[in-house]
Amino acid sequence: MFTVDKIALIRRAYFSDGKKIKEIVREFAVSRKVVRKVVRSGVTEFTYMRRVQPRPQLGPFAERLEALLVEDAARPRRERLTLQRLADLLRRDGYAGGYDAVRRHARQWREGYQPASAGHAFVPLVFPPGDAYQFDWSHEHVVLGGVTVRVKVAHMRLCHSRAFYLRAYPRETQEMMFDAHARAFTFFGGTCRRGIYDNMRTAVEAVFLGKERRFNRRFLQLCSHYLVEPVACTPASGWGWAEPWPKAA
């Protein structure tokens, strides 16, 4: 590689010391073409931009890798494969190259990839007042008396106003879920016509295709008491909730 310090020596020899090109060629053991390029271009650094990235090992498997990436992009985020796992799948097909080539190609592909439906259509989640609320659990770590403990946090959010209610419990049991509902309805001053739920063990006994569920008997009694219609969101759909939950304080 023709380094910047070598270019600096040639420039000083020509412009400061007044040496001829023939002398510079002999002194620094470089070609006349290089010396002319340095003194005529005026640049202090030569850069080389590779137009085509050679992929002697990955080349025959690039199409297969891109197909795996498309398939992986359609999966829920938690189920997506690591690049190391994708490289292992390519090796099963005969790929003998390294992981770095797979990583570079995957990064370039992801930068330019857009799902077929991206930017063309979307369904806005709009809810009339009093129509629905969302309920779910999260786990958080809090410090109690100087000790870090893990707690379960019940979330209830009104779909129309986005107002939310949070309450922490030591465990995620059915009794605590009932208590969270009672306190949230008291806080909001009423209930909604529908309640949107994830597939919680405290509420759902069996998950079928689509939105079909078999709810727990006691949970159905709770909904009947408050005149709420329970609605289940589709597992890992990504669109079952109005927006991300707030972080518990």
Beta strands, then each sheet from edge to edge (+ up, - down):
strand 1: 132-144
strand 2: 147-158
strand 3: 164-169
strand 4: 194-197
strand 5: 204-207
strand 6: 213-215
strand 7: 229-232
sheet 1: 3+ 2- 1+ 4+ 7+
sheet 2: 5+ 6-
end
